[in-house]
């Protein structure tokens, strides 16, 4: 293979992907995880990697076209496309949707169903559902997190749905809409409202519904994230829609996934108070919360939309300081400012609870989970059977 850079033995990102037999996005993931480090950047072709480092991934300089241990086969999907610096829902760029198209319409776009069929009840839970939810929430301890509340809300939604075993696409879509309406209602101080953005704006006051709606659109789906994969595995096993949503919530309830914005908020508050100290700490102690991503290495488009939306509400100089920190960490360490900082900024600007970003993230992602569940219904059952490579003792 002819090297792609000016230096000896250098490969472009595309050439690394071809050599390893993986997608370009997988190369970005290797970089984010520290598995592979670019030698330098060329303005014309982007990141350049040492051929010797790439050969090391396939063992001792042997030929390429081999999957890295631990990776699995790709899952074909028409729901969402993630590319370097871009995110699209069925061909529509999220930057053109956020703030312009309501979340409920984006949800219908993702599921591929008409909006009235995707969410026929308009997001309003019934009186008996609300009463059942109140009884369950009343039994939870005072310190229950939003994710705890959401899981119990989905359990209530399933237990009160006489058609929960219906595995038709329309039934799955209705179940997803019903579950998220109860999730939003499970938050402290919540009341029913016509749209999800309006429902969340009650416990998350004073954040305006349009701002929450834009954030919901940005977080509605993100391809085969770990929680989405969990949903698809559950559907493949024959689970009902509520069981599949619970699988997604379980996988998402982690500081590496949906609760990361709380840690990012802690960092953001200190960083805006002392930007240089925050930059110095990151450069000497390691990557701060809200930086780095397994896919994006140049820009997380969701974070940039939120920064543009919320930045004008910051005191003078704070947005510039945040962008400077982001630029320096990207240039010096390759850590992209991700959507967790965007959600942290949402909470910071409007004085929201520490858990606000997590709540918005989880409610939004039910749209993508539902869309992927519908797609998985058309696939053969039990297809996610990975083969274990035994490495223990033998008798």
N, C-alpha and C positions, 0 to 999 in steps of 0.2 A: 504494500500500500504506500502510495506517495504521501509524504508528510504534507500537512495543510498549511503550516506556518513558515515564516522565514528562517526560524532556528532549526537546528538539526533535530530530527526525531520528534516533531510537534504535530499534533492532530487537532482539527477543529472539533467542535461539539458534535456536528453531524457525522464526522468520520469516526469519532469515538463510539457513537451509537451503532454505526455500521460494523465496526470491528467487534464490538461485544455482542451484537445481535439483539439489541434492545431498542426501545423507542428513545427519542431525544429527551422526553420528559423523565425517563429513568436516569439518564445521565445527570440531569439537574438534581434528581433526588440523591444520587451518589455524592454530589458536591455538597448539598445541604447537610447530609449526614456525616460528612468528613471522610467518606470512603475514597473520594477522588478529589484532588486539589488542582485547580488550574495553575499552570506555570506563569502565565501572564495574560493580559488582554490586548487584543489588536483592534483598533477602531473599525477596521474594515470587515473583520470576520468574527469578532467577539473573543470568547475565551479560547485559550490554546493550552493543550495538555501534553505532558511528556509521554512519548510512546512507551517508554519503559514503565511508567506508572500504570498505563492502561494494560500493558501486557501482564503486569503483576496481578490484575484482577482475575485473569484466567489461568494463573498458575505458572510461574517459572518461564515465562516467555513463550508459552505454547500458542498455537494459532487461535484466532478469535472465533466469533460466531457461536459462542457458548453462553448460556444463561448463567448469571451470577447465582450461587447457591442461595436457596431460600425464596427465590422469586417464583411466581406461579404464572400460568397462562393468562393472557389478556381476556377481558370480558367485553364483548362487543356491546355498545350502547349508542342510541341515537338521542339520548336525553341532553347531555352536556358535553361540551368540548373545552378542554383546558390546554392552552398553548402558552408559550413564553410571553408573559405580560398580558394575556388575554383570557377571558372567560365568556363563553357563549352558551345560551340555552336554546337548543334546537335552531342554531344558526343566528340567534339574536344576541348581540353584544350586550353584556350587563350594563355597560356604561350608557347605552342608549335606552335601557329599561328603567334603571333606578331613578326615581323622582319623576318619571314620566308615565309609567304604566303601573297600575295598582297591583299590590301583591296578589290579590285573588285572581287577577287576569294572568299574572306570571305563573301562578300555580297551575291554572288550566293549560297554559302553554306547555309546561313541563309534563303534565300528565297526558297531554294530547287529547283531552276530552273537552266538550263544551263546558263553559263555566257553570251553567245551571245544572249539568249532570255531575260535574266534579264536586260542587258544593251546593246542593239543592236547598239546604236549610239556612243558607246565608251566614253560617258560622254561629248561630244562636242555639245554645243547648236548651233542652226542655226543662220544665220544672222538676219532674222526677229525677232527671240526671243531676241537676244542681243540688237537690236534696241529698242524693246518695253521695255526691262528692263532698258535701259539707260534713256528713257523718264520718267519712273516711279521714278527711283532713283534721277533724277534731281529735282523732286518736293519735295523730303524729306528735312527736315531741316538739317543743318550742324551737329548737335549733334546726329543724328540718330544712334542707337546702331546696332551692327551686327544682333541681333535678330530682330530689326525693319526691317533691310534690307532683312533678310531671309524671313520674313513673306510676304513682298511685292514681293520678287522673286518668291515665291510659288504662289501668286496670279497671277503674270504674266504667269507663267508656265501653270496654269489652264485656264486662259482667252484665251491663244493662242493655246490651244489644242482642235482641233475639235472633238476628241474622248474622251473628259474628262468624259463623262457619261458611258463609257464602263467599266463595273465592272467585267470583266474577270480577272483571275490571271495574264495573260501576260500583259494586259493593265495596271493593277495596278503596276506591276514591272517596265514597261517602264516609267510610270508617276513618280515613285519614283526616278529613275535615271535621268530623265529630270529635275525634280525639284531641286535635289541637285547640278546638274551642274550649274543651274542658281543661286542657293544660293552662291556657291563658287565664281561665277563671280560677285556677288553683292558687294564683299568686296573692299575697296579702293585699287586701283592699280592692280586689278586682270585682268588676261587674260586667254583665253581658253587654256587648256592643256589636254593631252591624259588621264591622271589619276587624281583622286581627290587629292592624295598626291602632285602631281606636280602642280596642280592648286592652292592649298593652299600655296605651297612654294613660290609663286610669291608675294602675299601680306604679307606673313609671313617670308620673307627673313630676316636673312640668315639661318633659320632653314632648314636643308637638307630634300628633299622629303622622303628618307627612314625612317627618324625619325618620320616625320608626318604620314607616312603610318602605322608605328607600333602603334602610338597613336590612329589612326583611327580604327585599328583592335581591340584594347583593349576596345574601347568605342562603338563598333558597336551595342551592345545590352546588356540588363541587366534584362531579365525576365520581370515581370509585374511592372516596375517602373511607377510612376504616369503619366508621359507623354505617355508611351506606352499604359496604360489603357485608356487614353483619345482618342488615335488613335483607339483602338478597339471599344470603345463606339461609336465613330463617324461612323466607318464602319458598325457597327451593326444597326445604325439608317438609313442606306442607303446612306450615304455621298459618294461623289466621292473621288478618291485618294488624290486630292489636298486639299479638305476640311478636310480629315482625317489628313494629314500632318500639316495643320494649327492648328488643335486641339492639336496635339503633341507639336508644337512650343509654343502655348499659355500656356500650362501647364508647359513647361520647362523654360519659361522666368521668372525665380525666383531665388533669392539668396539662396533658399533652394534646387535648382536643378542646372541648367546649368550655371548660372552666379556666382555660388559659388567660382569658381576658381579665379575670380578677387579679392574677399576678401581674399582668401588663399594666393594670390600673395603678397598682402600688408603685411600680417602676415609673410610670408616667408622671405621677404627682411629684416624686422626688426629682425626676429629670427636668421638669419644667421649672422647678424651684432653683436648681443648680445644674444647668446644662453641661458645663465643662466637667464638673465632678462626675456626672453620669457617663459622659464619654470616656473619661479616664478610667472609671471603674470597669466599663465594658472592655476596653482595650487591655486591661491588666488582669481582670478576674474571669472574663468569659462572656458568652452571649447572654444578653438580658432577655427577659420575657417579651414576647411579641416581635422577635426578630428571627429570621431564618424560615425557610419553608421547604418542604420536600419536592415541590414542583417549581415554584417561582424563584428565580435567581437574579432577576433584574428589577422586577416591579410586581407587586401584588395589586392588580387593578381594583380590587374591592377596597383595599386600604386607601388607595389614592382618591377614590370617589368620596370616601368618608372624610378624608383630610380636607378635600376641596369644599365639602358641604359644611363641615364643622369649624374649619380653621378661622373663618371670619368672626366667630363668636369668642375666640380666645383673646386675652389681653395682647396689646401690641408686642411683638417680639417673640411670643411663645411659639407660634406656628413656625416662624423662621428658625428658632432654636431646635424644634423637633425635626424639621426637614434637614437641618445641618447635621444633627446626630445621625439621622437615617442615611444621609449621603456619605458621611465619613465611615460608618460601619459597613456600608455596602462596598465602598471603594477599598477599605483596608482589610476587611474580613470576609466579604462576600455574603453578609447577612442582610437579607432584604427585610424591610419593615413590612410586617404582615397585618392581616385584618384584625388580629387580637389587639393591636395598638389602636386601630380604628374604632373598635368597640369600646376600648378603654377611654378614648377621647370622647365618645358619645356620653359615657357616664360622667366624665370629668366636667364637660361643658355644661351639662344640665343638672349636676349635683345628684345623680342617681345612686341607688344602692350599689354596693360592690358586686352584687350578683347580676346586675342588669344586663351586661353583655352576654352572659351565659343564657339568660332567659330569652333574649332576642334570638340568639344563635339557634337554640334548640327548637323554638317555635317555628322559625323560618325553615329549618332543614326538614321538617315534616313534609314539606312540599316535595323536595327532592326524594326523600325516602319513599313517599307514595308513588312518585313517578317511576322509580327504579323497581319498586315492588310490582307495579303493573307490567313493566317490561319483563321481569323475571317470571311472571305467570306464563309467558309464552315459551319458556325454555323447558327442557327436560328436567324432571324432578331429581333431587339428590345429586346434582352434578358437581357440587363443591366437595368432592371427596379427595382430599389431598393424600398423597402417599408418604407415609413416614419412612425415614431412612434410619433404621435401627442402629444405635451407636453404643448400646449397653453391653454388659457381659453376657456370655453364652454358656450354657451348661455343657 
